[in-house]
Amino acid sequence: MTTAASTRALLDVQQAAFRAEGPVSAQTRRDRLQRVIDMLVRHSDALCAAMGEDFGGRPTVFSMMNDVGGSLSSLKHARDHFEAWMPDQPRASVAPFDNFGASAWVKYQPKGVVGIIGTWNAPLFTLFSPLACVLAAGNRAILKPSEITPRTAAVVAAAVAESFSPEELTVVLGGPEVASDFAHQPFNHLVFTGATAVGKLVMKAAAENLVPVTLELGGKSPVLIGQSADIHSAAERIAVGKALNSGQLCVSPDVVWVHESQREALIDGLQTCYAGQYPSMGGNGDVTPVVNERHFARVESYVADAGARGARVVIAGDWPSEAAVAERRMPLRIVVDPPAEAEISCHEVFGPAIVLRSYRQLTEAVAALNQDERPLALYYFGQDAAEQQWVLDNTLSGGVAINDVTMHAALHDAPFGGVGASGMGHYHGREGFLEFSHARSVYSHCAHDPRREWGMLPPYNDNFVQMIRGTITP
């Protein structure tokens, strides 16, 4: 456990070290990125084992692919490209002094010390993917892993301590009180991944010290299936994407809109494709359990509430045995047309259930989802190029995938983040480098200053007044 005082002491040490270091060279940035890469490779088995224990049986291959592999991809992309992002950028200078040699540029400098609060559903990725851009920009960092995955957090803390001095990179451990104290510290930037309600509290805490924030918050990410879509292909890709981590991903599809004439075909396809991946639940090491009893009860209550309100609930996959329920391994439940007041209609599911709604015109579906908060992801299936463009033009979300789900989050050369209630700011690629850099405008005046001879300095003459009036044009 870490106290607020010890977190502040770590922050003070890092900020002092940052000030003493001066300009952060490309060599230093590369070395730090490489040490994180080497650390994750060296401890990959221990980290996957810890994630498996924290979830009560999370597949090692998923942890290796999503958390270790995903983090490494972000870090390697930053390592291989950050030097191209570092140089000053020339900008247009001020007329007419540019004719006499005045110049201007933007200089990108590290902000200082960045705090990163990770989450339990992707306990490595939500720490080390933003860290890639943080280190590439020349910053130092303090990580706060989620207390819901304590074994993983402990392995992360030990691994970081083995590879870094606390002046460069360190980890604080603890529960909600530690996280709250963490958010109240005067970092130079703060990153948070988690629920929207908690994100509001984090932003409020950061505002006390005017700390800029990057918030990745999720939301009810919708799927729009156009009538031109291949329904079997759409069903398979939705089933595959929704099964990842048993729906416990911020970009997991939450609600699917399909034309009323294709609804039953989509339901059949989801059942077939999901059951094909997971023919049984109990003891199936390929199925990620819901992370703990509290979240398991939450998801089950959403489904039960919808059923009690008259919604049709269809099971995709084998109905779980008592052993499977005890393991918190559940099939996908498809909740068809729940009422607007149902819990599953109002909250992000974050588990093995999905809402299915039908439309007569796609415009109805878009109008409905535009009434809700802007989601982290939006997915469109269809082969109609004009309809695809219309959907892109008439919706707003953090990111989009076309004819697939979740894959846009794997783009390391494009920004990843939300908008509105799904978050603000982004990481990945050059945009992530810019997120954690201060863009500093620099103006260099010309050697010869013509303002006095042109009558541009007091006492002003009529010629100068007329010249200024001449610049006031539409």
N, C-alpha and C positions, 0 to 999 in steps of 0.2 A: 504494500500500500504506500502511496505517495501523498504527502500533505501539500496544502497550498503553499506553505513556506518553502518546502523543498522544490516544488515546481518553479516557484519564483527564483530560487537560488540557481537552479539549472539555467533558467532563461537569462538571468543576469550574467552568468559565466559565459554563455554563448554570445550574448550581445557584446560583451567586453572583448571577447576573442575576435568577433567579426570586425569591430572597430579597429582593433590592433592590427589585423591582417592587411587592411588596405585593399587595393584592387585584387580580385580573385581571378587568378590566371586560368587559362584553358587547361593547362596541365593539372592544376589542383582539382578543377571540376571533373575532369576525366578520371582522375585517380579515385575520387569519392564515388562516382558512378560505378566504376569497375569494382571497387571494394564491396558495394552493395550487391552487385551481380555475383561476385565470387561467394559472398556470404550466403545468398539464397541457394546457389548450386550446392555448396558444401552442406547446408543444413536442410536440404529439400526433403529428405526422408523423415527427419525428425519433425519438421513442420507439418508434413502430410499426416503423420501419425497423430500429432496433437490435434489437428483439425478433425480427424476421424473420431478421436475420443470425445472432443467437445460436442460433436453432433450426435454421438451415439451410433456411429457407423457410416459416416460419409465416405463414399467411394474414393479410394486413394487416387485413382486415375483422374477423377474430376478435380480434386484438390491440386494435383500436379498440373493439370491442363489450365484450369481457371485461375488459380491463385499464384502458384509458382510460375507457370509458363506465361500467364498474362502479365505478371509483374516484370518478369525478365524481358518480355517484348517491349514494354514501355521503357525500361531502363536502357536496353540496347539501342532502341531508336534514338533516345536522347543522347546517348554516348556517341552515336555515329553521325549525328546531325547538328549538335548544339553549336559547334564552331562556326557553322554557316549562319547561325542566328545572332551571333554576338556582335559583329561589326557595327560601327556607327552608320546610320542611314542619312545620306545627304538630303536636305529639303530645300525648297525654294526660299530664297532670302527676301529681304524687304526692299521693294522698289522705292526710289531709284538707286539706292545705295549698292544694290547688287552689281550695277554697272561699274562701280568703283572698287569692287573686290569684296564686298560684304558677303558672308556665307552663313549657312545654318545647317545644323544636323541634329539628329536624335541619338542620344547615347543611352544604351540599356544597361542599367546597373542593378545588382541584387538589392533586395529590400532589407535583408538582415536575417532574422530568425523566424521561421514559419512553424506554427503548431499544426499538427495533422491528427484529427480524431477519426479513427477508423470505425468500421462496423463489423458485426458478427457474421453476416451472411457471406461476405468475401473478405475474410479477416486479414489477408495479405494484400490483395489487390487494392483495397481502399486505403492502405497505408503507402505501399511502394509505387503504385502507378502515379499518384500525384507527386511523390517524393522524387521521381525521375526528373520532372520539370523543375521542381524546387532546387535540386542540386545543379541541374544544367544551368539555371539562372544565377548560380553562385551563392545561394543561401545556405544557411545551416538549419537544422530542424530538430524538433522534439515530437516524438510519436506518442499517441495515446490509443492503444488497442482497446477493443471492446471487452468489457468484463464478462460478457455472456459466453465468450470463448477463452476462458482463463488459461488453459493449457497452451493454446497457441500464443497467447500474449506473453506467457512466461518464456517460451522458446525464442520468440522474437526479441525479448529484452536481453536474454543471455547472448544471443547471436550478435546483436548490435554492440553490446558491451565488449565482446571479443574482438570486433573488427574496427571499432571507432572509439576515439576519446570522447568523453561527454561534452567537450567544447565544440565538437563537430556535429554529432548525431547521438541522440539518446532516447530512452523510452521511459515513460512513467506509467505505473500500473495502479489500478484501483477501480472503484465502482462509480455510481452516478455522482456522488459528492466530489470525487476527484475530477471527474469530467467537467462538472460545473465550475470548479475552481480553475481548471485548465482554460475554460472558455473566457474567464474573467481576467486572464493574464494579458499584459501589454505586449503581445507578439507584434511583429511587423506585418504578419498576414496569418490568417487562420483558415484551415480547411476542415470542413465537417461533412461526413456522409451519414445519412440516417433519415429518420422520419421528419415530415414537415413540421409537426408540432414542436419537436425538439429543436429543429433548425431555427425556428423563431426565437426560442430561448437563447440559443447560441449567438444569433445575430444581435439580440438585445444585450447580451453580456459583452460581446465584442465592441458594441457601440459605446460602452462606457469609456473605453480607451481609444475610440476612433480607429479600431483595427479593421482593415478591409477583410472581407470574407469570400471564400469560395464554398458554396453550399450545393451538395448533390443530394436531392431529396426524393426522387422517385415520383410516384403518382399512379393513377389508373391508366396505364398505357393501352391505348385502343388498337384493334386490328380492323381495318376496313377491307372487305373482300368484294371486289367488283364482279359483275356478272361475267366478265371475260376471263376470270381466273380459272385455272385448273383446280377444281375443288379437292381432288385427291392430293395433289401436290401441296396445296395450302394447308390441308388437314395434317399432313405429315410434318411439315415444317413448324406449324404451330405446336403440335404434340411434342416434337423434339425440343423446341425452345422452351415450352412450359415445363417440361420434365427436368430441365437443367436445375440442379439444386432443389428439386421439388417445388419450383416456383418461387424460391426464396432469393430472387435477384431483383434489383431495382428496375431493370429493363424487361422483366418478365411480362408477357402479354396478360392483360387483366380482363378486358372485355372485347368480344368479337362481334362485329356487325356483318351480317350476311343477308343476301336477298332472300325473301320468304320462300321462294321456289327452290332454293338450294340449302335451306336450313337442315333438313333431315339427312341429306347427302353429306353435309359437313359433320353432323353429329356421328353418323356411321363411320366416316373417315377418321375422326378423332378417336373413336372407340377402337377401331381396328389398329391404327398406328400406335396408339399408346400401349395397347395390350401386346402388340408385337415387340415393343421395347422391354416391357415388364410383364411377362406372363404370370408372375406371382408377386406377392408383396412380402410376406413373412420370410425373414431370413435372406432376402434378396440383397446382396451386397452392392448391386448397381443402383438401388433406390436410396436417395438421401433422406434420412429421417427429418421430420420437422425438428428444429434445433432443441426445443425443450418443451416441458409440459405446458407452460403458460402460452406459448405461441401455438402449440397443438390445440389447446382448448379454444383459443381465439378463432382459428380457422374453422374448426368443427362447429363453433357457435354460429359463424356466418352462414354455413351451409344449412344448419338446422333451422335457423331463423328464416331463411329464404323458403325452405320447404314448408314451414309452418304458415307462411304468408301466401301459400298457394303456388309457388314456383315449381316447375318441373325440374327434378334433379336426376341427371343421367350419369351413370358410372362408366368411366373409360378405364378398363383394366379389371383385374380380378378383385372381387370384394374381399377385404382383408380378413385374415383369421384373427383370433384373439391375440396370438403371438405378434402379428404384424401391428395391431393397434398398440400393444405394449411397447413395440419398438418405434412407434410414431411414424410408421411407413404406411402411407395411404395412397390409393389410386387417385386419378384425376376425377373430380366431380365437375360436371358441366351443368351449370345452373341456368336454366332457360327462362328468359324474360321475367326476372324477379321485379317486384314493384320498386319504385324509386326510393321508397322509405326503408327498404330492406338494408340490413347492415352491410351485406356484400355489395350493394349498389353504392354505398356511401364511403366505404373505406378500401384502401389498397389491400388486396387479398394477401399477398406475400406468403403463398403456400399452394398446395396442390388442389386448387379449385379455380374455375374460370367462368365468367358470365358470357352467355350467348344471347344476342338480340338480333332480331330480323328487321328488315326495312323493305319498303316498296320502291322508294327512290333513294339513291345514295345521298342526295341532298338532305334527306331527313336525318340520316345517320350523322353527317357532318354538322348539321345544325344542332343536334343533340349533344355531341361531344364538345362543340364549341361553347356550350352553356356551362361546362365543367371547367375546373382548373386546368391549366396547360400542363400536359404530361411530359415526363422525361423522354418517352419514346412514342412514336406513331409508326404503324406498319400498314402497308398497302399491298394487296395482292390483285393482280390483273394484268392483261396484255394490251389494254386500251391506252395508248400513249397520251391521248387528249385528256382522258379521265384522270390518269396519273398526274398530269401537270395541274389539272384543276384541283385535285386533292392537295398537292403541295402548295398551291397558291392560296387555298382557302382554309388552311389549318396552320396551327403553330405548336411546335413541340421542341423539346431539347434536341432531338435527332430523329432520323427517319431510316427505316430499312424497307426496301421494295422487294416483294416476292420472297421475303424471309423475315425472321424475327431475331432480335438481340445482336445481330452481327455488326451493326454500326459501332457498337462499343469497342469492337476490336480494331477500329481504324486508328492507328497510332500517328498518322500524319494529318489528322483532322481533329478539331476540338470536340471533347466530350463534356457535356454538362446539361443543365436544365434551363428552364425559363419560367418566371413567375413562381408558382407554388412548387414546381419541381426543382427549383434551385436557381443559382446565379453563378456566373463565372464558369471556367472550364479548365481542364488540363488535357494533355496529349499534344504532341507536335509543337510547332512553332507558337501556336496560340497559347499553349501551356507555358512555354518559356516566357512569353509576354505577360501572362497572368501574374507571374512571380517576379517580374522585373519592374523597376521604375523607369518609365520612358521619360527621359530628361531632355528637354529642348535646350539647345545651345545656339546662341547667336554671336557671331564674331564680326565686329564692325570693320569697315574699310580703313586703310591707312590714312587716306585723305578724307576729311569730313567737309563736304561742300555746303553745309547748312547755313553757316554764317554768310558766305558770299552770295547765297541764293535768297537771303532775306527770310530764312525760315526760323530765325531766333528773334526774340524780342530785342528792340522794339519792332513790332510787325509793321510792314508797309502795305500800301494798297495792292501792289502787284502780288504779294503773297496771299492776301485775302482773296483776290480774284482767282488765283491758282487753286486755292482750296475749294472755292465755290465750284470751280470747273470739274472737280473730282466727284461732286455730289450728283451722281447720275443714276438713272434707273437700271 
